[in-house]
């Protein structure tokens, strides 16, 4: 799964690495937006800047990348990227919380948000409906075994 747009660590040893990953992620995403701004998307980017708000569609239920804390704040690696994007654009971030991941693309198409953030796999069906930024994180799955079980 590739995570797009459309991120936080509480471990001090990882803070520098995570911050660098966030900065690189924001650079990739904003670079893509600015590249789009050279073509038909310049009006969208200007509308975001003019409104002063970056509306972010998200389903905050994919721990630890995006979740809701005890104070009802959206936190995690993905929101941190969104906050950095908004800061770079000099606008305020506003999360549009969606009940399920399946609601993200319809909400984007209905102009309820400017971007979608969180895990969204790129596939041909989705490419026909929406545009993607460069991916900023790749997540895979693996099986872990005890040492003695490796050959079984």
C-alpha positions as CSV (number, residue, x, y, z in Angstrom):
1,X,0.0,0.0,0.0
2,X,1.3,3.5,-0.8
3,X,0.4,6.3,1.5
4,X,-0.4,9.6,-0.2
5,X,-0.9,13.1,0.8
6,X,-2.2,13.5,0.9
7,X,2.7,11.7,10.4
8,X,4.3,11.6,14.6
9,X,6.7,9.7,16.7
10,X,7.0,10.0,20.5
11,X,10.3,8.2,20.7
12,X,13.2,10.7,21.1
13,X,15.7,8.6,19.2
14,X,13.4,8.6,16.2
15,X,12.4,12.2,16.3
16,X,15.2,13.5,14.0
17,X,14.6,10.6,11.5
18,X,10.8,11.1,11.6
19,X,11.1,14.9,11.2
20,X,13.4,14.4,8.1
21,X,10.9,11.9,6.7
22,X,8.1,14.4,7.2
23,X,10.0,17.2,5.5
24,X,10.9,14.9,2.6
25,X,7.3,13.8,2.4
26,X,6.0,17.3,2.4
27,X,8.5,18.3,-0.3
28,X,7.4,15.4,-2.5
29,X,3.7,16.2,-2.1
30,X,4.1,20.0,-2.4
31,X,6.4,19.5,-5.4
32,X,3.7,17.5,-7.0
33,X,1.1,20.1,-6.2
34,X,3.4,22.9,-7.6
35,X,4.0,20.8,-10.7
36,X,0.3,20.4,-11.1
37,X,0.0,24.2,-10.6
38,X,1.9,24.6,-13.8
39,X,-1.0,23.0,-15.6
40,X,-4.8,22.8,-15.0
41,X,-4.4,22.6,-11.2
42,X,-3.2,26.1,-10.7
43,X,-6.7,27.4,-10.0
44,X,-7.2,24.8,-7.3
45,X,-4.0,25.7,-5.5
46,X,-4.8,29.4,-5.8
47,X,-8.3,28.7,-4.4
48,X,-6.8,26.9,-1.4
49,X,-4.4,29.8,-0.8
50,X,-7.2,32.4,-1.2
51,X,-9.5,30.6,1.2
52,X,-6.7,30.3,3.8
53,X,-7.8,26.7,4.5
54,X,-6.5,23.3,3.3
55,X,-9.5,20.9,3.7
56,X,-8.1,17.4,4.3
57,X,-10.4,14.3,4.0
58,X,-9.3,11.5,6.3
59,X,-10.6,8.4,8.0
60,X,-8.6,8.4,11.3
61,X,-8.6,4.7,11.9
62,X,-5.3,3.4,10.7
63,X,-3.0,3.4,13.7
64,X,-0.3,4.5,14.1
65,X,-0.4,6.6,10.9
66,X,-3.7,8.3,11.6
67,X,-5.9,8.1,14.7
68,X,-7.9,10.1,17.2
69,X,-6.5,10.7,20.6
70,X,-8.3,10.9,24.0
71,X,-8.8,14.7,23.4
72,X,-10.5,14.0,20.1
73,X,-7.5,15.3,18.1
74,X,-6.5,13.7,14.9
75,X,-2.8,12.6,15.4
76,X,-0.2,10.5,13.7
77,X,2.3,10.5,10.8
78,X,-0.2,11.5,8.1
79,X,-1.7,14.4,10.0
80,X,1.8,15.7,10.8
81,X,2.4,15.8,7.0
82,X,-0.8,17.6,6.4
83,X,0.0,20.2,9.1
84,X,3.4,20.7,7.5
85,X,1.8,21.1,4.1
86,X,-0.7,23.7,5.4
87,X,2.2,25.5,7.1
88,X,4.2,25.6,3.8
89,X,1.2,26.9,1.9
90,X,0.5,29.4,4.7
91,X,-3.0,28.2,5.3
92,X,-4.8,26.5,8.2
93,X,-5.4,22.7,8.0
94,X,-9.0,21.6,8.5
95,X,-9.8,17.9,8.7
96,X,-13.0,16.6,7.2
97,X,-13.5,13.3,9.1
98,X,-15.1,10.6,7.1
99,X,-16.6,7.4,8.7
100,X,-14.9,5.0,6.4
101,X,-12.0,4.8,4.0
102,X,-14.4,4.1,1.1
103,X,-15.9,7.7,1.6
104,X,-12.6,9.5,0.8
105,X,-12.7,9.5,-3.0
106,X,-16.4,10.4,-3.2
107,X,-15.8,13.3,-0.8
108,X,-12.9,14.5,-2.9
109,X,-14.9,14.3,-6.1
110,X,-17.8,16.2,-4.4
111,X,-15.4,19.0,-3.4
112,X,-15.8,18.4,0.3
113,X,-12.1,18.5,0.7
114,X,-9.0,19.6,-1.2
115,X,-6.9,16.5,-0.6
116,X,-7.1,13.0,0.8
117,X,-4.5,11.8,3.2
118,X,-3.8,8.3,4.6
119,X,-3.4,4.9,3.0
120,X,-4.7,4.9,-0.5
121,X,-3.4,2.3,-2.9
122,X,-2.8,3.6,-6.4
123,X,-4.7,1.5,-9.0
124,X,-6.0,2.0,-12.5
125,X,-9.6,2.4,-11.4
126,X,-8.7,5.2,-9.0
127,X,-6.4,6.9,-11.5
128,X,-9.4,7.3,-13.8
129,X,-11.2,9.3,-11.1
130,X,-8.5,11.2,-9.2
131,X,-4.9,12.4,-9.5
132,X,-2.2,11.1,-7.1
133,X,0.8,12.9,-5.7
134,X,4.1,11.0,-5.4
135,X,3.9,8.4,-2.7
136,X,5.6,9.4,0.5
137,X,5.6,6.0,2.3
138,X,5.4,2.4,1.3
139,X,4.0,-0.1,3.8
140,X,4.3,-3.8,3.4
141,X,3.4,-6.9,5.3
142,X,5.5,-9.8,6.4
143,X,5.3,-12.9,8.6
144,X,7.4,-13.2,11.7
145,X,8.4,-16.6,13.0
146,X,10.4,-17.9,16.0
147,X,13.8,-19.1,15.0
148,X,13.0,-22.8,15.2
149,X,10.0,-22.6,12.9
150,X,11.8,-21.1,9.8
151,X,12.3,-24.4,8.1
152,X,8.9,-25.9,8.8
